Amino acid sequence: MHNRNPVNPPYSQLQIVRAEQRLGLSRKAASTTADRADLPINMQRRHLYRNAAYPDGVLGESTRNIIDLDESKFKIEDQNHKFGKVMREKRCDATGKYVHGSQGVDLLMAISGDERVGQAFSFHRCYTEGNTDLWRFYNFINDLCNWLAVHRTGRQFLFTMDNLNLHRHPIVQNLIHASGHRIVFRAPYWSCDGAIEYVFNTIQTMLQMDPEGVDEVHGLVNKINSIIGDMTSFKPYFIHVLFPDN
């Protein structure tokens, strides 16, 4: 994007930006697609995850000793009810209540099939500002390990999570190992192997089905906490992704 006439100088940066805006161009991060899941190296990693023992996979591990964790983003617009039964002159949704791109809630959550009578195993934190960075994730793991030291004293768990860079950061891995636990990473692009992903889907569905709705972010946090508190068992999610029923 410059003037080809050698007599004239190239366009200024400001002129280039204006031209890009008129063309509708914007800077975006490069994305990858799910077809990479079928690359031989990722197929091999998934095979190891399923069919090899620690440290390469989860073979032979009891579901009671697995902790699956991840983070997810929920927004107020997730409760936008576009359909419903209502009088002809009324609307199904509240005008102005749900704004696209509105503030949301970052949910970091860990679950396990290790359950006690009337008490499902989960540990989570909700954040209403910023995104999940290394510092936030490190503090979440530190809080989780401290919680385990009190509520599951003397137990060793196997953490499973995806291959996000901050998950694999050395200070995170060192913290988990120093706390007496272990880690196995799922194969890239195979999120269907994570029980936590289906829990997030359940939370999303429950938010969309809620008849009351919310119009501010703290109300959304309360709704998420309430939904998680009402979940009585996470073992079925692990069985769904082919972990043993033990």
Secondary structure as UniProt FT lines:
FT   TURN            6..7
FT   HELIX           13..23
FT   HELIX           34..38
FT   HELIX           40..51
FT   TURN            54..56
FT   TURN            59..60
FT   HELIX           63..65
FT   STRAND          66..75
FT   HELIX           76..79
FT   TURN            88..89
FT   TURN            95..97
FT   TURN            100..101
FT   STRAND          104..116
FT   TURN            117..118
FT   STRAND          119..127
FT   HELIX           134..151
FT   TURN            153..154
FT   STRAND          158..161
FT   TURN            165..167
FT   HELIX           170..178
FT   TURN            179..180
FT   STRAND          182..185
FT   TURN            188..189
FT   HELIX           191..193
FT   HELIX           195..209
FT   HELIX           217..230
FT   HELIX           235..240
FT   TURN            241..242
//
